[in-house]
Amino acid sequence: MCADGLPETAAGDPAPPPGLVVVGRFDQPPGYAVHRPAGADSWLFTWTTGGHGEVRQGAAATRASAGDLVVLAPGVRHRYDVAPGARHWRFWWAHCPARPTWQSWLRPYAAGDGLHVVSLTPDAPHGRIEAAFRRMLADARWTGSGAPPERGDEADRVAVAHGSAARELALCALEEAVLLAAATARTAAPPPGVDDRVRRAEALIAADPGAPHTVVSLAGQVALSPSRFAHLFTQQLGQSPMRALREARLRHAARLLEVTDLSVERVAAASGFASPFHFNRDFRARYGTPPGAYRADGPKVGGTASGTQTP
């Protein structure tokens, strides 16, 4: 497989098609740079293991150092290169769709314009995160026959997951890396002006969206009256508590449809929807398709490509 088959942006840098799962590892010298004026059609995850990179997305920017997971949402112009003065930049990267739950994990680390910066603490499980990326590289090469490889060839630098089994295994490995990074990162700076009690209520919703939360129950858990809680939450987060809860439940339901064989009715119940009718209506309004079709269609994989060129 050769990266020459990847479609190119206006600037001439390869950008994988939407839906494709591509993973690789690079150790680049000064002068390496990728510029995409229209961004990419998929999410880009980079995890730095040595040296330094400089990443810009829209008007946001960051310096990527060892232990930093930097994530770029699709559709925003970006540029990344070896940071000025750095001897090299060694990093893992993956272009792929992002599962709905990943976006909720990354949201606290948003730096603007679709750029997310997750900086790990010194005692974070760096080795396990790197092992997850190595497993992703190996799983992406699985043909579907025989047992999946325990590890990839050390010479492998880039892999494209063509089969559905290889694709899902590779995404599961990346999910472990994203979850570990987000769960053990340095505490993200809270949005300015957001009350601690509102943040606690938001965390309660995210932790268990299927629970029977109400304005009254959430207000009681953060020691506010229901009316004061609803006012603060809506004023500071831009949506009512129940709207935020519905969005969290829909993201949870989408995740269950992707990774389980539960019936639509059981997915609805597990996600906190008392009525399958209301679940179907709300899911269609949010995702543009009913739950059954969402599961049947799934994200599409397309194109053929690989190689050792820029991610």
KEPA-200002 format. One record per residue (C-alpha): x, y, z. Coordinates in steps of 0.001 Angstrom, whole numbers. Layout:
% residues N
+---------+---------+---------+
!      px !      py !      pz !
+---------+---------+---------+
!       X !       Y !       Z !
...
+---------+---------+---------+
END
This chain:
% residues 311
+---------+---------+---------+
!      px !      py !      pz !
+---------+---------+---------+
!       0 !       0 !       0 !
!    1208 !    3478 !    -769 !
!     301 !    6879 !     603 !
!     442 !    8240 !   -2923 !
!   -3117 !    6950 !   -3247 !
!   -4446 !    9323 !    -608 !
!   -6433 !   12320 !   -1861 !
!   -4581 !   15601 !   -1521 !
!   -5527 !   18981 !    -130 !
!   -4997 !   22250 !   -1909 !
!   -1591 !   22473 !    -258 !
!    -596 !   19018 !   -1498 !
!    -511 !   17235 !    1876 !
!   -2248 !   13827 !    2001 !
!   -5546 !   13739 !    3888 !
!   -7272 !   10351 !    4384 !
!  -10907 !   10095 !    3259 !
!  -13637 !   10323 !    5918 !
!  -14313 !    7016 !    7651 !
!  -10875 !    5558 !    7012 !
!   -8825 !    4423 !   10034 !
!   -5117 !    5142 !    9523 !
!   -2446 !    4930 !   12226 !
!    1282 !    5529 !   12216 !
!    4352 !    6596 !   14135 !
!    6896 !    9145 !   13002 !
!   10175 !   10596 !   14223 !
!   10628 !   13705 !   12104 !
!   13595 !   16112 !   11826 !
!   13437 !   19922 !   11664 !
!   11747 !   21074 !    8479 !
!    8906 !   18557 !    8636 !
!    5552 !   20327 !    8237 !
!    1996 !   19559 !    7153 !
!    -384 !   22322 !    6084 !
!   -4052 !   21764 !    5237 !
!   -5941 !   25007 !    4489 !
!   -9293 !   23195 !    4704 !
!   -8327 !   20851 !    7532 !
!   -8999 !   17126 !    7252 !
!  -12213 !   15182 !    6753 !
!  -11539 !   13035 !    9812 !
!  -10279 !   13564 !   13367 !
!   -6515 !   13596 !   13882 !
!   -5012 !   12287 !   17134 !
!   -1314 !   12829 !   17911 !
!     526 !   11585 !   20992 !
!    4051 !   12866 !   21445 !
!    6715 !   10544 !   22877 !
!    9815 !   12668 !   22273 !
!   10993 !   16037 !   21023 !
!    8519 !   18822 !   20347 !
!    5915 !   19696 !   17756 !
!    3966 !   22859 !   17091 !
!     294 !   22473 !   16211 !
!   -2039 !   25199 !   14979 !
!   -5737 !   24800 !   14235 !
!   -7668 !   27868 !   13220 !
!   -6648 !   30598 !   15668 !
!   -5630 !   28115 !   18409 !
!   -2111 !   26759 !   18864 !
!     -77 !   24564 !   21192 !
!    3423 !   23153 !   21628 !
!    3281 !   19348 !   21835 !
!    5797 !   17761 !   24218 !
!    6297 !   14216 !   25484 !
!    3087 !   12950 !   27074 !
!     766 !   15385 !   25273 !
!   -2256 !   14072 !   23407 !
!   -3258 !   16724 !   20856 !
!   -6507 !   16173 !   18973 !
!   -7765 !   18087 !   15928 !
!  -11439 !   18067 !   14955 !
!  -12214 !   17873 !   11212 !
!  -12956 !   20757 !    8892 !
!  -10706 !   23459 !   10377 !
!   -7505 !   24677 !    8718 !
!   -4458 !   23339 !   10449 !
!    -699 !   23181 !   10309 !
!    1741 !   21176 !   12376 !
!    5496 !   20865 !   12267 !
!    8625 !   20254 !   14311 !
!    8752 !   23072 !   16849 !
!   11361 !   25794 !   16285 !
!   14590 !   24869 !   18046 !
!   13595 !   21220 !   18546 !
!   15915 !   18477 !   17306 !
!   13024 !   16243 !   16269 !
!    9399 !   15328 !   16911 !
!    8563 !   11691 !   17691 !
!    4851 !   10959 !   17818 !
!    2046 !    8501 !   17167 !
!    -830 !    9680 !   15002 !
!   -4219 !    8395 !   13886 !
!   -6766 !    9694 !   11379 !
!  -10211 !    8235 !   12050 !
!  -13808 !    8991 !   13058 !
!  -14257 !    9901 !   16734 !
!  -16775 !    7912 !   18728 !
!  -19347 !   10126 !   20517 !
!  -18024 !    9350 !   24003 !
!  -14507 !   10470 !   23043 !
!  -15759 !   13964 !   22347 !
!  -17259 !   14244 !   25837 !
!  -13952 !   13046 !   27358 !
!  -12017 !   15619 !   25330 !
!  -14377 !   18555 !   25848 !
!  -12717 !   19744 !   29102 !
!   -9428 !   20087 !   27215 !
!  -10741 !   22183 !   24327 !
!   -8395 !   25026 !   23388 !
!  -10585 !   26562 !   20686 !
!  -11322 !   25978 !   16996 !
!  -11556 !   22210 !   17424 !
!   -8104 !   21874 !   19042 !
!   -7899 !   19739 !   22215 !
!   -4762 !   19509 !   24356 !
!   -4549 !   16745 !   26967 !
!   -1324 !   17041 !   28999 !
!    -579 !   13967 !   31115 !
!     710 !   14044 !   34669 !
!    4150 !   12485 !   35370 !
!    2560 !    9450 !   37043 !
!      99 !    8800 !   34204 !
!     306 !    5351 !   32527 !
!    2479 !    6471 !   29599 !
!    3640 !    2935 !   28900 !
!     129 !    1583 !   28668 !
!    -924 !    4413 !   26357 !
!    2001 !    3700 !   24033 !
!    1141 !      -9 !   24164 !
!   -2399 !     885 !   23063 !
!   -1036 !    2753 !   20035 !
!    1256 !    -189 !   19206 !
!   -1722 !   -2519 !   19425 !
!   -3714 !    -175 !   17190 !
!    -966 !    -375 !   14571 !
!    -924 !   -4185 !   14757 !
!   -4734 !   -4548 !   14803 !
!   -5126 !   -2304 !   11769 !
!   -3147 !   -4873 !    9756 !
!   -5294 !   -7842 !   10777 !
!   -6822 !   -9596 !    7772 !
!   -9646 !  -11161 !    9795 !
!   -8291 !  -14705 !    9459 !
!   -6507 !  -16400 !   12325 !
!   -5770 !  -14654 !   15590 !
!   -5077 !  -10914 !   15634 !
!   -1351 !  -10164 !   15911 !
!      22 !   -9739 !   19414 !
!    2248 !   -6911 !   18192 !
!    3228 !   -5286 !   14936 !
!    6514 !   -5494 !   13118 !
!    8926 !   -2958 !   14603 !
!    9610 !   -1729 !   11052 !
!    5940 !    -874 !   10487 !
!    5311 !    2856 !   10403 !
!    1818 !    3199 !    8918 !
!   -1215 !     915 !    8683 !
!   -4692 !    1298 !    7211 !
!   -7538 !    -815 !    8630 !
!   -9432 !   -2224 !    5654 !
!  -11630 !   -4929 !    7181 !
!  -14463 !   -4106 !    9569 !
!  -12974 !   -6296 !   12329 !
!   -9549 !   -4665 !   11984 !
!  -11165 !   -1255 !   11967 !
!  -13146 !   -1850 !   15159 !
!  -10195 !   -3425 !   16983 !
!   -7998 !    -480 !   16003 !
!  -10608 !    2005 !   17240 !
!  -10917 !      98 !   20525 !
!   -7160 !     411 !   21052 !
!   -7313 !    4130 !   20342 !
!  -10273 !    4461 !   22683 !
!   -8156 !    3015 !   25501 !
!   -5403 !    5544 !   24786 !
!   -7842 !    8487 !   24706 !
!   -9631 !    7385 !   27881 !
!   -6388 !    6829 !   29809 !
!   -5023 !   10181 !   28698 !
!   -8201 !   12109 !   29540 !
!   -8637 !   10338 !   32892 !
!   -5063 !   10933 !   34078 !
!   -4387 !   14362 !   32573 !
!   -3542 !   17504 !   34448 !
!   -6749 !   19203 !   35520 !
!   -8055 !   21330 !   32695 !
!   -8709 !   24963 !   33473 !
!  -12439 !   25388 !   34082 !
!  -14358 !   27752 !   31827 !
!  -14103 !   31249 !   33309 !
!  -17022 !   32228 !   35472 !
!  -18568 !   28752 !   35770 !
!  -19750 !   27971 !   39277 !
!  -18220 !   24879 !   40934 !
!  -21702 !   23534 !   41640 !
!  -22655 !   23757 !   37980 !
!  -19476 !   21893 !   37028 !
!  -20274 !   19180 !   39593 !
!  -23762 !   18767 !   38161 !
!  -22317 !   18537 !   34651 !
!  -19921 !   15831 !   35876 !
!  -22790 !   13889 !   37480 !
!  -24644 !   13866 !   34159 !
!  -21559 !   12782 !   32208 !
!  -20729 !   10001 !   34677 !
!  -24131 !    8298 !   34417 !
!  -26435 !    9767 !   31767 !
!  -28870 !    6863 !   32096 !
!  -29620 !    7604 !   35756 !
!  -33024 !    9098 !   36594 !
!  -31674 !   12645 !   36945 !
!  -34094 !   15528 !   37377 !
!  -33595 !   19202 !   38065 !
!  -34631 !   18520 !   41652 !
!  -32233 !   15583 !   42143 !
!  -29275 !   17366 !   40548 !
!  -29953 !   20551 !   42507 !
!  -30054 !   18560 !   45751 !
!  -26698 !   16923 !   45024 !
!  -25012 !   20319 !   44590 !
!  -26837 !   22024 !   47480 !
!  -28893 !   24492 !   45447 !
!  -32607 !   25109 !   45183 !
!  -34063 !   23739 !   41926 !
!  -34885 !   27189 !   40581 !
!  -31467 !   28642 !   41427 !
!  -29700 !   25579 !   40006 !
!  -31665 !   25661 !   36725 !
!  -30982 !   29393 !   36337 !
!  -27238 !   29086 !   37013 !
!  -26790 !   26027 !   34801 !
!  -28610 !   27590 !   31847 !
!  -26944 !   30973 !   32257 !
!  -23406 !   29594 !   32502 !
!  -23497 !   26623 !   30106 !
!  -25914 !   27970 !   27517 !
!  -28427 !   25143 !   27805 !
!  -30850 !   23908 !   30442 !
!  -29956 !   20954 !   32682 !
!  -32507 !   18752 !   30970 !
!  -31233 !   19700 !   27522 !
!  -27710 !   18814 !   28618 !
!  -28993 !   15528 !   30043 !
!  -30793 !   14664 !   26804 !
!  -27649 !   15318 !   24766 !
!  -25584 !   13136 !   27113 !
!  -28168 !   10353 !   26867 !
!  -28191 !   10507 !   23079 !
!  -24370 !   10291 !   22951 !
!  -24508 !    7309 !   25317 !
!  -27177 !    5642 !   23179 !
!  -25144 !    6137 !   20012 !
!  -22164 !    4491 !   21724 !
!  -24285 !    1497 !   22787 !
!  -25609 !    1114 !   19251 !
!  -22033 !    1103 !   17939 !
!  -20515 !   -1437 !   20302 !
!  -23333 !   -3696 !   21601 !
!  -26049 !   -5950 !   20204 !
!  -28692 !   -4629 !   22597 !
!  -32086 !   -4088 !   21037 !
!  -33125 !    -515 !   20330 !
!  -35638 !    -755 !   23173 !
!  -32945 !   -1850 !   25642 !
!  -30578 !     854 !   24402 !
!  -33327 !    3400 !   25026 !
!  -33895 !    2121 !   28569 !
!  -30156 !    1907 !   29357 !
!  -29740 !    5492 !   28191 !
!  -32486 !    6846 !   30430 !
!  -35356 !    7131 !   27924 !
!  -38638 !    5957 !   29415 !
!  -40388 !    5857 !   26030 !
!  -38957 !    4112 !   22920 !
!  -41108 !    6449 !   20818 !
!  -39522 !    9563 !   22317 !
!  -36081 !    7958 !   22036 !
!  -36557 !    7276 !   18320 !
!  -37859 !   10797 !   17734 !
!  -35024 !   12491 !   19625 !
!  -32329 !   10243 !   18140 !
!  -33493 !   10949 !   14603 !
!  -33551 !   14686 !   15303 !
!  -29994 !   14556 !   16720 !
!  -28292 !   12174 !   14261 !
!  -30472 !   12468 !   11167 !
!  -31397 !    8783 !   11126 !
!  -33373 !    6417 !   13374 !
!  -31436 !    4231 !   15834 !
!  -31843 !    1014 !   13841 !
!  -30512 !    2596 !   10668 !
!  -27658 !    4249 !   12587 !
!  -26510 !     822 !   13779 !
!  -27040 !    -862 !   10391 !
!  -25233 !    1799 !    8387 !
!  -22349 !    2551 !   10730 !
!  -19445 !    4809 !    9728 !
!  -18289 !    3935 !    6246 !
!  -14778 !    2846 !    5372 !
!  -13503 !    3868 !    1983 !
!  -10423 !    4317 !    -113 !
!   -7152 !    2406 !    -269 !
!   -3978 !    3869 !    1032 !
!    -991 !    3526 !    3262 !
!    2693 !    4227 !    3306 !
!    5135 !    6348 !    5241 !
!    4274 !    9900 !    4301 !
!    2816 !   12681 !    6399 !
!    -274 !   11899 !    8521 !
+---------+---------+---------+
END
